[in-house]
Amino acid sequence: CPALRPEAYSGSQLEDQLNEQMENFLSDKEKNYLDGNQLKVSTVFKWYRSDFEKSDKNIDDLKEYFAKHAPLFNLSDEEINLLNSGDFRIKFLSYDWNLNRTF
């Protein structure tokens, strides 16, 4: 999930704060990256798939969601075109639960 913010969320800034967190999360190459024609993404997208697919009236599935946000993945123009074409596979990465591990 996105890293915690160094500030509290506030009603007047909430939309901007959430958008910034989403942008930071998508651009994190440890959680989301393109490997050939396979977009490897956090399992968070699998768990909350319907939330991302319903995040915009013009989005019907995860491929469309990722294509819309392709520039946030820090990709080349060729890689962005690949996402826009829909000719890629989605692979969900294993989630790292170490933060919750007890010692």
Phi and psi restraints in degrees (range 20) as a CNS / XPLOR table:
assign (resid 1 and name C) (resid 2 and name N)
       (resid 2 and name CA) (resid 2 and name C) 1.0 -59.0 20.0 2
assign (resid 2 and name N) (resid 2 and name CA)
       (resid 2 and name C) (resid 3 and name N) 1.0 149.2 20.0 2
assign (resid 2 and name C) (resid 3 and name N)
       (resid 3 and name CA) (resid 3 and name C) 1.0 -64.0 20.0 2
assign (resid 3 and name N) (resid 3 and name CA)
       (resid 3 and name C) (resid 4 and name N) 1.0 154.1 20.0 2
assign (resid 3 and name C) (resid 4 and name N)
       (resid 4 and name CA) (resid 4 and name C) 1.0 -67.6 20.0 2
assign (resid 4 and name N) (resid 4 and name CA)
       (resid 4 and name C) (resid 5 and name N) 1.0 146.8 20.0 2
assign (resid 4 and name C) (resid 5 and name N)
       (resid 5 and name CA) (resid 5 and name C) 1.0 -81.1 20.0 2
assign (resid 5 and name N) (resid 5 and name CA)
       (resid 5 and name C) (resid 6 and name N) 1.0 155.2 20.0 2
assign (resid 5 and name C) (resid 6 and name N)
       (resid 6 and name CA) (resid 6 and name C) 1.0 -81.1 20.0 2
assign (resid 6 and name N) (resid 6 and name CA)
       (resid 6 and name C) (resid 7 and name N) 1.0 7.6 20.0 2
assign (resid 6 and name C) (resid 7 and name N)
       (resid 7 and name CA) (resid 7 and name C) 1.0 -142.8 20.0 2
assign (resid 7 and name N) (resid 7 and name CA)
       (resid 7 and name C) (resid 8 and name N) 1.0 162.4 20.0 2
assign (resid 7 and name C) (resid 8 and name N)
       (resid 8 and name CA) (resid 8 and name C) 1.0 -76.3 20.0 2
assign (resid 8 and name N) (resid 8 and name CA)
       (resid 8 and name C) (resid 9 and name N) 1.0 150.0 20.0 2
assign (resid 8 and name C) (resid 9 and name N)
       (resid 9 and name CA) (resid 9 and name C) 1.0 -72.2 20.0 2
assign (resid 9 and name N) (resid 9 and name CA)
       (resid 9 and name C) (resid 10 and name N) 1.0 142.9 20.0 2
assign (resid 9 and name C) (resid 10 and name N)
       (resid 10 and name CA) (resid 10 and name C) 1.0 -133.6 20.0 2
assign (resid 10 and name N) (resid 10 and name CA)
       (resid 10 and name C) (resid 11 and name N) 1.0 147.2 20.0 2
assign (resid 10 and name C) (resid 11 and name N)
       (resid 11 and name CA) (resid 11 and name C) 1.0 -53.5 20.0 2
assign (resid 11 and name N) (resid 11 and name CA)
       (resid 11 and name C) (resid 12 and name N) 1.0 -43.6 20.0 2
assign (resid 11 and name C) (resid 12 and name N)
       (resid 12 and name CA) (resid 12 and name C) 1.0 -72.0 20.0 2
assign (resid 12 and name N) (resid 12 and name CA)
       (resid 12 and name C) (resid 13 and name N) 1.0 -20.6 20.0 2
assign (resid 12 and name C) (resid 13 and name N)
       (resid 13 and name CA) (resid 13 and name C) 1.0 -115.4 20.0 2
assign (resid 13 and name N) (resid 13 and name CA)
       (resid 13 and name C) (resid 14 and name N) 1.0 3.1 20.0 2
assign (resid 13 and name C) (resid 14 and name N)
       (resid 14 and name CA) (resid 14 and name C) 1.0 -55.5 20.0 2
assign (resid 14 and name N) (resid 14 and name CA)
       (resid 14 and name C) (resid 15 and name N) 1.0 -49.3 20.0 2
assign (resid 14 and name C) (resid 15 and name N)
       (resid 15 and name CA) (resid 15 and name C) 1.0 -59.4 20.0 2
assign (resid 15 and name N) (resid 15 and name CA)
       (resid 15 and name C) (resid 16 and name N) 1.0 -45.8 20.0 2
assign (resid 15 and name C) (resid 16 and name N)
       (resid 16 and name CA) (resid 16 and name C) 1.0 -64.7 20.0 2
assign (resid 16 and name N) (resid 16 and name CA)
       (resid 16 and name C) (resid 17 and name N) 1.0 -41.2 20.0 2
assign (resid 16 and name C) (resid 17 and name N)
       (resid 17 and name CA) (resid 17 and name C) 1.0 -64.6 20.0 2
assign (resid 17 and name N) (resid 17 and name CA)
       (resid 17 and name C) (resid 18 and name N) 1.0 -43.3 20.0 2
assign (resid 17 and name C) (resid 18 and name N)
       (resid 18 and name CA) (resid 18 and name C) 1.0 -66.8 20.0 2
assign (resid 18 and name N) (resid 18 and name CA)
       (resid 18 and name C) (resid 19 and name N) 1.0 -40.2 20.0 2
assign (resid 18 and name C) (resid 19 and name N)
       (resid 19 and name CA) (resid 19 and name C) 1.0 -63.2 20.0 2
assign (resid 19 and name N) (resid 19 and name CA)
       (resid 19 and name C) (resid 20 and name N) 1.0 -40.5 20.0 2
assign (resid 19 and name C) (resid 20 and name N)
       (resid 20 and name CA) (resid 20 and name C) 1.0 -63.8 20.0 2
assign (resid 20 and name N) (resid 20 and name CA)
       (resid 20 and name C) (resid 21 and name N) 1.0 -41.2 20.0 2
assign (resid 20 and name C) (resid 21 and name N)
       (resid 21 and name CA) (resid 21 and name C) 1.0 -64.1 20.0 2
assign (resid 21 and name N) (resid 21 and name CA)
       (resid 21 and name C) (resid 22 and name N) 1.0 -40.8 20.0 2
assign (resid 21 and name C) (resid 22 and name N)
       (resid 22 and name CA) (resid 22 and name C) 1.0 -63.8 20.0 2
assign (resid 22 and name N) (resid 22 and name CA)
       (resid 22 and name C) (resid 23 and name N) 1.0 -43.8 20.0 2
assign (resid 22 and name C) (resid 23 and name N)
       (resid 23 and name CA) (resid 23 and name C) 1.0 -62.8 20.0 2
assign (resid 23 and name N) (resid 23 and name CA)
       (resid 23 and name C) (resid 24 and name N) 1.0 -44.2 20.0 2
assign (resid 23 and name C) (resid 24 and name N)
       (resid 24 and name CA) (resid 24 and name C) 1.0 -63.3 20.0 2
assign (resid 24 and name N) (resid 24 and name CA)
       (resid 24 and name C) (resid 25 and name N) 1.0 -40.2 20.0 2
assign (resid 24 and name C) (resid 25 and name N)
       (resid 25 and name CA) (resid 25 and name C) 1.0 -66.3 20.0 2
assign (resid 25 and name N) (resid 25 and name CA)
       (resid 25 and name C) (resid 26 and name N) 1.0 -47.5 20.0 2
assign (resid 25 and name C) (resid 26 and name N)
       (resid 26 and name CA) (resid 26 and name C) 1.0 -64.5 20.0 2
assign (resid 26 and name N) (resid 26 and name CA)
       (resid 26 and name C) (resid 27 and name N) 1.0 -32.1 20.0 2
assign (resid 26 and name C) (resid 27 and name N)
       (resid 27 and name CA) (resid 27 and name C) 1.0 -83.4 20.0 2
assign (resid 27 and name N) (resid 27 and name CA)
       (resid 27 and name C) (resid 28 and name N) 1.0 -2.5 20.0 2
assign (resid 27 and name C) (resid 28 and name N)
       (resid 28 and name CA) (resid 28 and name C) 1.0 -78.3 20.0 2
assign (resid 28 and name N) (resid 28 and name CA)
       (resid 28 and name C) (resid 29 and name N) 1.0 106.1 20.0 2
assign (resid 28 and name C) (resid 29 and name N)
       (resid 29 and name CA) (resid 29 and name C) 1.0 -70.4 20.0 2
assign (resid 29 and name N) (resid 29 and name CA)
       (resid 29 and name C) (resid 30 and name N) 1.0 -9.9 20.0 2
assign (resid 29 and name C) (resid 30 and name N)
       (resid 30 and name CA) (resid 30 and name C) 1.0 -79.7 20.0 2
assign (resid 30 and name N) (resid 30 and name CA)
       (resid 30 and name C) (resid 31 and name N) 1.0 -22.8 20.0 2
assign (resid 30 and name C) (resid 31 and name N)
       (resid 31 and name CA) (resid 31 and name C) 1.0 -105.9 20.0 2
assign (resid 31 and name N) (resid 31 and name CA)
       (resid 31 and name C) (resid 32 and name N) 1.0 -25.0 20.0 2
assign (resid 31 and name C) (resid 32 and name N)
       (resid 32 and name CA) (resid 32 and name C) 1.0 -149.8 20.0 2
assign (resid 32 and name N) (resid 32 and name CA)
       (resid 32 and name C) (resid 33 and name N) 1.0 122.8 20.0 2
assign (resid 32 and name C) (resid 33 and name N)
       (resid 33 and name CA) (resid 33 and name C) 1.0 -160.6 20.0 2
assign (resid 33 and name N) (resid 33 and name CA)
       (resid 33 and name C) (resid 34 and name N) 1.0 158.7 20.0 2
assign (resid 33 and name C) (resid 34 and name N)
       (resid 34 and name CA) (resid 34 and name C) 1.0 -96.6 20.0 2
assign (resid 34 and name N) (resid 34 and name CA)
       (resid 34 and name C) (resid 35 and name N) 1.0 131.1 20.0 2
assign (resid 34 and name C) (resid 35 and name N)
       (resid 35 and name CA) (resid 35 and name C) 1.0 -128.2 20.0 2
assign (resid 35 and name N) (resid 35 and name CA)
       (resid 35 and name C) (resid 36 and name N) 1.0 95.6 20.0 2
assign (resid 35 and name C) (resid 36 and name N)
       (resid 36 and name CA) (resid 36 and name C) 1.0 68.2 20.0 2
assign (resid 36 and name N) (resid 36 and name CA)
       (resid 36 and name C) (resid 37 and name N) 1.0 -121.9 20.0 2
assign (resid 36 and name C) (resid 37 and name N)
       (resid 37 and name CA) (resid 37 and name C) 1.0 -103.9 20.0 2
assign (resid 37 and name N) (resid 37 and name CA)
       (resid 37 and name C) (resid 38 and name N) 1.0 21.0 20.0 2
assign (resid 37 and name C) (resid 38 and name N)
       (resid 38 and name CA) (resid 38 and name C) 1.0 -117.2 20.0 2
assign (resid 38 and name N) (resid 38 and name CA)
       (resid 38 and name C) (resid 39 and name N) 1.0 120.0 20.0 2
assign (resid 38 and name C) (resid 39 and name N)
       (resid 39 and name CA) (resid 39 and name C) 1.0 -90.5 20.0 2
assign (resid 39 and name N) (resid 39 and name CA)
       (resid 39 and name C) (resid 40 and name N) 1.0 113.3 20.0 2
assign (resid 39 and name C) (resid 40 and name N)
       (resid 40 and name CA) (resid 40 and name C) 1.0 -97.2 20.0 2
assign (resid 40 and name N) (resid 40 and name CA)
       (resid 40 and name C) (resid 41 and name N) 1.0 120.3 20.0 2
assign (resid 40 and name C) (resid 41 and name N)
       (resid 41 and name CA) (resid 41 and name C) 1.0 -131.4 20.0 2
assign (resid 41 and name N) (resid 41 and name CA)
       (resid 41 and name C) (resid 42 and name N) 1.0 162.0 20.0 2
assign (resid 41 and name C) (resid 42 and name N)
       (resid 42 and name CA) (resid 42 and name C) 1.0 -58.0 20.0 2
assign (resid 42 and name N) (resid 42 and name CA)
       (resid 42 and name C) (resid 43 and name N) 1.0 145.1 20.0 2
assign (resid 42 and name C) (resid 43 and name N)
       (resid 43 and name CA) (resid 43 and name C) 1.0 -62.6 20.0 2
assign (resid 43 and name N) (resid 43 and name CA)
       (resid 43 and name C) (resid 44 and name N) 1.0 -16.9 20.0 2
assign (resid 43 and name C) (resid 44 and name N)
       (resid 44 and name CA) (resid 44 and name C) 1.0 -53.7 20.0 2
assign (resid 44 and name N) (resid 44 and name CA)
       (resid 44 and name C) (resid 45 and name N) 1.0 -36.5 20.0 2
assign (resid 44 and name C) (resid 45 and name N)
       (resid 45 and name CA) (resid 45 and name C) 1.0 -68.3 20.0 2
assign (resid 45 and name N) (resid 45 and name CA)
       (resid 45 and name C) (resid 46 and name N) 1.0 -27.8 20.0 2
assign (resid 45 and name C) (resid 46 and name N)
       (resid 46 and name CA) (resid 46 and name C) 1.0 -75.6 20.0 2
assign (resid 46 and name N) (resid 46 and name CA)
       (resid 46 and name C) (resid 47 and name N) 1.0 -47.0 20.0 2
assign (resid 46 and name C) (resid 47 and name N)
       (resid 47 and name CA) (resid 47 and name C) 1.0 -62.9 20.0 2
assign (resid 47 and name N) (resid 47 and name CA)
       (resid 47 and name C) (resid 48 and name N) 1.0 -37.9 20.0 2
assign (resid 47 and name C) (resid 48 and name N)
       (resid 48 and name CA) (resid 48 and name C) 1.0 -115.5 20.0 2
assign (resid 48 and name N) (resid 48 and name CA)
       (resid 48 and name C) (resid 49 and name N) 1.0 29.5 20.0 2
assign (resid 48 and name C) (resid 49 and name N)
       (resid 49 and name CA) (resid 49 and name C) 1.0 -46.7 20.0 2
assign (resid 49 and name N) (resid 49 and name CA)
       (resid 49 and name C) (resid 50 and name N) 1.0 -48.9 20.0 2
assign (resid 49 and name C) (resid 50 and name N)
       (resid 50 and name CA) (resid 50 and name C) 1.0 -64.2 20.0 2
assign (resid 50 and name N) (resid 50 and name CA)
       (resid 50 and name C) (resid 51 and name N) 1.0 -30.8 20.0 2
assign (resid 50 and name C) (resid 51 and name N)
       (resid 51 and name CA) (resid 51 and name C) 1.0 -64.5 20.0 2
assign (resid 51 and name N) (resid 51 and name CA)
       (resid 51 and name C) (resid 52 and name N) 1.0 -41.2 20.0 2
assign (resid 51 and name C) (resid 52 and name N)
       (resid 52 and name CA) (resid 52 and name C) 1.0 -73.7 20.0 2
assign (resid 52 and name N) (resid 52 and name CA)
       (resid 52 and name C) (resid 53 and name N) 1.0 -36.5 20.0 2
assign (resid 52 and name C) (resid 53 and name N)
       (resid 53 and name CA) (resid 53 and name C) 1.0 -70.5 20.0 2
assign (resid 53 and name N) (resid 53 and name CA)
       (resid 53 and name C) (resid 54 and name N) 1.0 -23.9 20.0 2
assign (resid 53 and name C) (resid 54 and name N)
       (resid 54 and name CA) (resid 54 and name C) 1.0 -102.1 20.0 2
assign (resid 54 and name N) (resid 54 and name CA)
       (resid 54 and name C) (resid 55 and name N) 1.0 9.1 20.0 2
assign (resid 54 and name C) (resid 55 and name N)
       (resid 55 and name CA) (resid 55 and name C) 1.0 -71.2 20.0 2
assign (resid 55 and name N) (resid 55 and name CA)
       (resid 55 and name C) (resid 56 and name N) 1.0 -14.6 20.0 2
assign (resid 55 and name C) (resid 56 and name N)
       (resid 56 and name CA) (resid 56 and name C) 1.0 -149.8 20.0 2
assign (resid 56 and name N) (resid 56 and name CA)
       (resid 56 and name C) (resid 57 and name N) 1.0 139.7 20.0 2
assign (resid 56 and name C) (resid 57 and name N)
       (resid 57 and name CA) (resid 57 and name C) 1.0 -59.2 20.0 2
assign (resid 57 and name N) (resid 57 and name CA)
       (resid 57 and name C) (resid 58 and name N) 1.0 -27.8 20.0 2
assign (resid 57 and name C) (resid 58 and name N)
       (resid 58 and name CA) (resid 58 and name C) 1.0 -92.1 20.0 2
assign (resid 58 and name N) (resid 58 and name CA)
       (resid 58 and name C) (resid 59 and name N) 1.0 7.8 20.0 2
assign (resid 58 and name C) (resid 59 and name N)
       (resid 59 and name CA) (resid 59 and name C) 1.0 -112.6 20.0 2
assign (resid 59 and name N) (resid 59 and name CA)
       (resid 59 and name C) (resid 60 and name N) 1.0 127.1 20.0 2
assign (resid 59 and name C) (resid 60 and name N)
       (resid 60 and name CA) (resid 60 and name C) 1.0 -107.5 20.0 2
assign (resid 60 and name N) (resid 60 and name CA)
       (resid 60 and name C) (resid 61 and name N) 1.0 -22.3 20.0 2
assign (resid 60 and name C) (resid 61 and name N)
       (resid 61 and name CA) (resid 61 and name C) 1.0 -153.2 20.0 2
assign (resid 61 and name N) (resid 61 and name CA)
       (resid 61 and name C) (resid 62 and name N) 1.0 174.9 20.0 2
assign (resid 61 and name C) (resid 62 and name N)
       (resid 62 and name CA) (resid 62 and name C) 1.0 -62.9 20.0 2
assign (resid 62 and name N) (resid 62 and name CA)
       (resid 62 and name C) (resid 63 and name N) 1.0 -36.4 20.0 2
assign (resid 62 and name C) (resid 63 and name N)
       (resid 63 and name CA) (resid 63 and name C) 1.0 -59.3 20.0 2
assign (resid 63 and name N) (resid 63 and name CA)
       (resid 63 and name C) (resid 64 and name N) 1.0 -41.5 20.0 2
assign (resid 63 and name C) (resid 64 and name N)
       (resid 64 and name CA) (resid 64 and name C) 1.0 -67.0 20.0 2
assign (resid 64 and name N) (resid 64 and name CA)
       (resid 64 and name C) (resid 65 and name N) 1.0 -38.9 20.0 2
assign (resid 64 and name C) (resid 65 and name N)
       (resid 65 and name CA) (resid 65 and name C) 1.0 -60.4 20.0 2
assign (resid 65 and name N) (resid 65 and name CA)
       (resid 65 and name C) (resid 66 and name N) 1.0 -47.5 20.0 2
assign (resid 65 and name C) (resid 66 and name N)
       (resid 66 and name CA) (resid 66 and name C) 1.0 -68.1 20.0 2
assign (resid 66 and name N) (resid 66 and name CA)
       (resid 66 and name C) (resid 67 and name N) 1.0 -37.0 20.0 2
assign (resid 66 and name C) (resid 67 and name N)
       (resid 67 and name CA) (resid 67 and name C) 1.0 -62.9 20.0 2
assign (resid 67 and name N) (resid 67 and name CA)
       (resid 67 and name C) (resid 68 and name N) 1.0 -42.3 20.0 2
assign (resid 67 and name C) (resid 68 and name N)
       (resid 68 and name CA) (resid 68 and name C) 1.0 -62.1 20.0 2
assign (resid 68 and name N) (resid 68 and name CA)
       (resid 68 and name C) (resid 69 and name N) 1.0 -34.3 20.0 2
assign (resid 68 and name C) (resid 69 and name N)
       (resid 69 and name CA) (resid 69 and name C) 1.0 -103.2 20.0 2
assign (resid 69 and name N) (resid 69 and name CA)
       (resid 69 and name C) (resid 70 and name N) 1.0 16.3 20.0 2
assign (resid 69 and name C) (resid 70 and name N)
       (resid 70 and name CA) (resid 70 and name C) 1.0 -51.7 20.0 2
assign (resid 70 and name N) (resid 70 and name CA)
       (resid 70 and name C) (resid 71 and name N) 1.0 -41.7 20.0 2
assign (resid 70 and name C) (resid 71 and name N)
       (resid 71 and name CA) (resid 71 and name C) 1.0 -60.4 20.0 2
assign (resid 71 and name N) (resid 71 and name CA)
       (resid 71 and name C) (resid 72 and name N) 1.0 -24.1 20.0 2
assign (resid 71 and name C) (resid 72 and name N)
       (resid 72 and name CA) (resid 72 and name C) 1.0 -72.4 20.0 2
assign (resid 72 and name N) (resid 72 and name CA)
       (resid 72 and name C) (resid 73 and name N) 1.0 -17.3 20.0 2
assign (resid 72 and name C) (resid 73 and name N)
       (resid 73 and name CA) (resid 73 and name C) 1.0 -81.1 20.0 2
assign (resid 73 and name N) (resid 73 and name CA)
       (resid 73 and name C) (resid 74 and name N) 1.0 0.2 20.0 2
assign (resid 73 and name C) (resid 74 and name N)
       (resid 74 and name CA) (resid 74 and name C) 1.0 57.7 20.0 2
assign (resid 74 and name N) (resid 74 and name CA)
       (resid 74 and name C) (resid 75 and name N) 1.0 52.6 20.0 2
assign (resid 74 and name C) (resid 75 and name N)
       (resid 75 and name CA) (resid 75 and name C) 1.0 -102.7 20.0 2
assign (resid 75 and name N) (resid 75 and name CA)
       (resid 75 and name C) (resid 76 and name N) 1.0 162.2 20.0 2
assign (resid 75 and name C) (resid 76 and name N)
       (resid 76 and name CA) (resid 76 and name C) 1.0 -72.9 20.0 2
assign (resid 76 and name N) (resid 76 and name CA)
       (resid 76 and name C) (resid 77 and name N) 1.0 167.0 20.0 2
assign (resid 76 and name C) (resid 77 and name N)
       (resid 77 and name CA) (resid 77 and name C) 1.0 -59.7 20.0 2
assign (resid 77 and name N) (resid 77 and name CA)
       (resid 77 and name C) (resid 78 and name N) 1.0 -38.5 20.0 2
assign (resid 77 and name C) (resid 78 and name N)
       (resid 78 and name CA) (resid 78 and name C) 1.0 -63.8 20.0 2
assign (resid 78 and name N) (resid 78 and name CA)
       (resid 78 and name C) (resid 79 and name N) 1.0 -41.5 20.0 2
assign (resid 78 and name C) (resid 79 and name N)
       (resid 79 and name CA) (resid 79 and name C) 1.0 -69.3 20.0 2
assign (resid 79 and name N) (resid 79 and name CA)
       (resid 79 and name C) (resid 80 and name N) 1.0 -37.4 20.0 2
assign (resid 79 and name C) (resid 80 and name N)
       (resid 80 and name CA) (resid 80 and name C) 1.0 -62.8 20.0 2
assign (resid 80 and name N) (resid 80 and name CA)
       (resid 80 and name C) (resid 81 and name N) 1.0 -41.5 20.0 2
assign (resid 80 and name C) (resid 81 and name N)
       (resid 81 and name CA) (resid 81 and name C) 1.0 -61.1 20.0 2
assign (resid 81 and name N) (resid 81 and name CA)
       (resid 81 and name C) (resid 82 and name N) 1.0 -37.2 20.0 2
assign (resid 81 and name C) (resid 82 and name N)
       (resid 82 and name CA) (resid 82 and name C) 1.0 -61.1 20.0 2
assign (resid 82 and name N) (resid 82 and name CA)
       (resid 82 and name C) (resid 83 and name N) 1.0 -46.4 20.0 2
assign (resid 82 and name C) (resid 83 and name N)
       (resid 83 and name CA) (resid 83 and name C) 1.0 -64.1 20.0 2
assign (resid 83 and name N) (resid 83 and name CA)
       (resid 83 and name C) (resid 84 and name N) 1.0 -40.6 20.0 2
assign (resid 83 and name C) (resid 84 and name N)
       (resid 84 and name CA) (resid 84 and name C) 1.0 -65.3 20.0 2
assign (resid 84 and name N) (resid 84 and name CA)
       (resid 84 and name C) (resid 85 and name N) 1.0 -28.7 20.0 2
assign (resid 84 and name C) (resid 85 and name N)
       (resid 85 and name CA) (resid 85 and name C) 1.0 -76.0 20.0 2
assign (resid 85 and name N) (resid 85 and name CA)
       (resid 85 and name C) (resid 86 and name N) 1.0 -21.3 20.0 2
assign (resid 85 and name C) (resid 86 and name N)
       (resid 86 and name CA) (resid 86 and name C) 1.0 79.7 20.0 2
assign (resid 86 and name N) (resid 86 and name CA)
       (resid 86 and name C) (resid 87 and name N) 1.0 4.2 20.0 2
assign (resid 86 and name C) (resid 87 and name N)
       (resid 87 and name CA) (resid 87 and name C) 1.0 -90.5 20.0 2
assign (resid 87 and name N) (resid 87 and name CA)
       (resid 87 and name C) (resid 88 and name N) 1.0 57.2 20.0 2
assign (resid 87 and name C) (resid 88 and name N)
       (resid 88 and name CA) (resid 88 and name C) 1.0 -145.4 20.0 2
assign (resid 88 and name N) (resid 88 and name CA)
       (resid 88 and name C) (resid 89 and name N) 1.0 161.2 20.0 2
assign (resid 88 and name C) (resid 89 and name N)
       (resid 89 and name CA) (resid 89 and name C) 1.0 -107.0 20.0 2
assign (resid 89 and name N) (resid 89 and name CA)
       (resid 89 and name C) (resid 90 and name N) 1.0 152.2 20.0 2
assign (resid 89 and name C) (resid 90 and name N)
       (resid 90 and name CA) (resid 90 and name C) 1.0 -105.2 20.0 2
assign (resid 90 and name N) (resid 90 and name CA)
       (resid 90 and name C) (resid 91 and name N) 1.0 129.2 20.0 2
assign (resid 90 and name C) (resid 91 and name N)
       (resid 91 and name CA) (resid 91 and name C) 1.0 -122.2 20.0 2
assign (resid 91 and name N) (resid 91 and name CA)
       (resid 91 and name C) (resid 92 and name N) 1.0 128.9 20.0 2
assign (resid 91 and name C) (resid 92 and name N)
       (resid 92 and name CA) (resid 92 and name C) 1.0 -90.4 20.0 2
assign (resid 92 and name N) (resid 92 and name CA)
       (resid 92 and name C) (resid 93 and name N) 1.0 124.7 20.0 2
assign (resid 92 and name C) (resid 93 and name N)
       (resid 93 and name CA) (resid 93 and name C) 1.0 -76.6 20.0 2
assign (resid 93 and name N) (resid 93 and name CA)
       (resid 93 and name C) (resid 94 and name N) 1.0 156.6 20.0 2
assign (resid 93 and name C) (resid 94 and name N)
       (resid 94 and name CA) (resid 94 and name C) 1.0 -66.6 20.0 2
assign (resid 94 and name N) (resid 94 and name CA)
       (resid 94 and name C) (resid 95 and name N) 1.0 143.8 20.0 2
assign (resid 94 and name C) (resid 95 and name N)
       (resid 95 and name CA) (resid 95 and name C) 1.0 -88.1 20.0 2
assign (resid 95 and name N) (resid 95 and name CA)
       (resid 95 and name C) (resid 96 and name N) 1.0 137.1 20.0 2
assign (resid 95 and name C) (resid 96 and name N)
       (resid 96 and name CA) (resid 96 and name C) 1.0 -91.8 20.0 2
assign (resid 96 and name N) (resid 96 and name CA)
       (resid 96 and name C) (resid 97 and name N) 1.0 108.4 20.0 2
assign (resid 96 and name C) (resid 97 and name N)
       (resid 97 and name CA) (resid 97 and name C) 1.0 -92.5 20.0 2
assign (resid 97 and name N) (resid 97 and name CA)
       (resid 97 and name C) (resid 98 and name N) 1.0 8.2 20.0 2
assign (resid 97 and name C) (resid 98 and name N)
       (resid 98 and name CA) (resid 98 and name C) 1.0 -56.9 20.0 2
assign (resid 98 and name N) (resid 98 and name CA)
       (resid 98 and name C) (resid 99 and name N) 1.0 -30.0 20.0 2
assign (resid 98 and name C) (resid 99 and name N)
       (resid 99 and name CA) (resid 99 and name C) 1.0 -58.2 20.0 2
assign (resid 99 and name N) (resid 99 and name CA)
       (resid 99 and name C) (resid 100 and name N) 1.0 -32.2 20.0 2
assign (resid 99 and name C) (resid 100 and name N)
       (resid 100 and name CA) (resid 100 and name C) 1.0 -93.5 20.0 2
assign (resid 100 and name N) (resid 100 and name CA)
       (resid 100 and name C) (resid 101 and name N) 1.0 2.4 20.0 2
assign (resid 100 and name C) (resid 101 and name N)
       (resid 101 and name CA) (resid 101 and name C) 1.0 -71.8 20.0 2
assign (resid 101 and name N) (resid 101 and name CA)
       (resid 101 and name C) (resid 102 and name N) 1.0 138.2 20.0 2
assign (resid 101 and name C) (resid 102 and name N)
       (resid 102 and name CA) (resid 102 and name C) 1.0 -93.9 20.0 2
assign (resid 102 and name N) (resid 102 and name CA)
       (resid 102 and name C) (resid 103 and name N) 1.0 147.0 20.0 2
